Amino acid sequence: MAAQSEPEIVLYDLACTKNLCFSPVVWRIRLILNYKQIPYKTVFLEFPDIEPTLKGLGLSPHPSTSASARKYTVPAIQHLPSSTYMMDSFPIAQFLESTYPDPPLLITLSLGDSLEAQAHAAIGPALRTSVMPREANILSERAGAYFRQSREAALGHRLEDLLDSDKEEQAWKAAGAGMRAISELMATHKDDGPFVLGARPSYADFRITGVLQAARMVDEGVWKRIVAYPGFGGIYEGCLPYMEKKD
């Protein structure tokens, strides 16, 4: 990517011991910023620091009707030219597209929504089984303790209990039919290029790539399981030029 000038965006990201982005939802925004070559800088926040930091910036919490179980989450951004703060990946994506329309990026796509819904149903349980307990391994001691306490309270058991090898294999086997159906959907425009719509990426591709890169950051084996299905690897490789800036 070209050398960047003074930042126009401050991106609030989730910290890990690798000092690189590993959150799937933050990757969606990072990919947009890189694709549009918007100059930005990153502020990494550990899990316990997200709420006090974003609250201190004046951001309003997620409404009680939100799908998020937490009041404050990343990604969040500050748009420096307008002193605008916002939180949550989809409104941030809409804001970036309206503020920086060149090159254009299709944000709302019915095919993308269908893919995400099917992917959540198909692969969600397998990712929770394989990624969640391993995620603690790339967090600082302080953040790892916070992550473990909150996740184990929700699960009702230890994170390590998810890593039963038989249960993990069963979870991935159960995901197979749904993943093959998603591969077929992603092939709708395969003659035109590697992306969901063919030649040019859309927000749907960045959503898919965000999950893939997050899985790869946590455990290479999980990433390999996903890209073994047709279409996923092509989208991931197509997005590599927009993944050069990871921090």
N, C-alpha and C positions, 0 to 999 in steps of 0.2 A: 504494500500500500504506500501511497505517497506520504512524504513527511507532513506531519500535522502542525497547524498553527496553534494559536492560543485556544484553549478549550472553550466551547460554547455550552457544553453539557457536563454536569457532574453526575456520574452514575454511581448509585449506592448499591453495592454488591455484597454477596455473602462470603465471608472470609473462610479460608481453609489453610492448612499447613503448607500447601503447595504454592500459595500466593498467586493463584490463578482462579479464573471464574469456573465454578463447577455447578452452579444452580441452573437447572433447565429453563426456568422462567426468566432469569436474568440473561441467559444466553440469547433468548429471543430478541431482547433489546440491544444487546451488544452486536448481534449480527446486523440489525438494522443500521446502527451507528456506523459499523464498518462498511456495510454495503453503500451507504449514502456518503461515506467519507466525512462524517460530521466530527469535528475535533472534540474530544472529550477526555476527561480524566476519571479515574475510579477511586472511590473511597470504599474500602472493604470494612464490613461490620461483622463482628462475631454475633452469634445468636442472641446472647443476653443484651447486646447493645442496640439491637435494631429498634425496639420500641422507644427507649428513652431518646435515642438520636433523632429519629423521625418525628417524634412528638415535639422535641425541642426545636425542630425546624418549622413548626407550625402546621404540619400536615394533620388532617382530620383522620381519625381511625376508620377502618372499614366498617360499614354499617352492620348491624346485627343480622341483617338478611344476607350478608355476603357469604360466599362459599368458603371463605377463609375462616379457619378456627381462631386465628390470631388477629389482633387489632391493627398491627403494623407489620408489613412485610416488604421485602425487596422483590423486584426492583423498585427503586424510587429514583427520581431525577430532579435536578435543579437546572432549569434553562437560564443560563447566566444573563443573556441579553434582556430578558423580560422579567427576571427574578421570579419565575414561575416554578413552583414545586408540585410534583404529582407522584402518585404511587399506583402500582398495579400495571401489569404488562400491557393489557389491551388498550386502556386509555393512553398510555405512554406511546404505544405504537401509532395510534390515531393522531396524536399530537405531533409526533415526528414526521409523519407523512404529510400533514397539512402545513407544517412549518418548513419542511425541507422536501418539496415535492419532486426534486430531480436528483437521481433517477427515480422514476415512479415505482412504487411497491404496492401491489394489491393486498390490502389488509383484510377485507371481508370477502370470504370465498365459501360458497356453500359446500363445495367439494372438500375444502380444508376443514370446515366444521364437522362434516361427516367422518373424515379421516380421524380427527381428534377424538370424537365420541367413540368410534369403533376401537381406536387404539387404547383409550382409557379402559374400556370394558375388557379388551383382549389381554393387554399386557400389564395393566395396572397391578393385579395381584402378584404377578411374577416379579415386577420391579420392586414392589414393597418387600417381597421375600428376599431378593438378592441384593438390592442396593441399600435399603434402610439400615440394616445392621452393619454394613461395611462402611457406611458414610461416617460413622463415628471415628473410624480409623484415620481420617484426614482432617479432623478438627483438633483445635488446641485442647489442652486438658480442661480449661474452663468452659469452653463452648461444648466440648464433648459431654461434660457432666450435665449441662443444661439440656442438650439434645437427648441424652439418655433418659433423664428424669421425665421430660415432657412426652417422649414417644412411648416409654414403658408404661406411663400412667394411662395413656390412650389405649395401648395394646392389652394391658393387663398381665403382661409377662415380660421377661427379659428379652432384649434384642437378640441375644445369641440363640434363643429358642427358635428364631426364624431360620437359622442356618442348618437345620437338619437336612442332610444331603438328599434323602429320599423325598422329603416334602418340597425341596427346591426343584428337583427334577420333575416332580409331578406338576408343580406350578407352571413350569415352562412347557411341559407337554400339553397342559390344558390350554395354553395360549396359542398353540399351533394353528388350529383352524381359523381363529380370528385373525392371526397375523397373515396367513395366506390370503384371506379375503381383503385385507388392507393392501397387500402387494398388488392384487388385481386392480383395486381402485387407483393406486398410484401409477399404474401402467396405462391409464386412460390416454395420456398424451405422450407416451414414451417415444413415439416416432419423431417427435419434434425436439426432444432434449431430455435431460435427466430429472427435471423438476416436475412438480405436480401439474403445472400448466404447460410443461414442455421446455421451451428455450430459456425462459427468464424465471428467476425465483420469485416467490410470493411469501407472504407471512406464514402460510401453511408450511412451506419448506423450512422456515426458520424455527417453527414450533417443533417439527420433527427432528431437525438437527440439534436443537437444544436438548432434547431428551437423550439423543445419541451421545453427544459430547459429555453431558453430565454423567451418563453411565460409564463412559470411557475413563473419565477422571477418577471415578470411584473404583472401578474394577474392569480391566480390559476384557476379561472373560465374559462379562455381561454384555458389553458392547459387541463382541463377536457373535454372541447368540442372536442379537437383533439384526445385525447387518447380513447374517446368513440368509435372511428372507429377501427375495428379489425386490429391488426398488429402493430399499433403505440405504444401501451402500452408495448407489448412484447419487441420491440426494445429498448425502453426507459429503461425498467427494466434490460435488458441484458447489457446495457451500464453503469448501476449504479456503478459497481466496478471501472470504469474509470472516475468517477465524484467526487471522494472523495476530491480531491484537487481542490478547487474552487477559490482560491485567490493567 
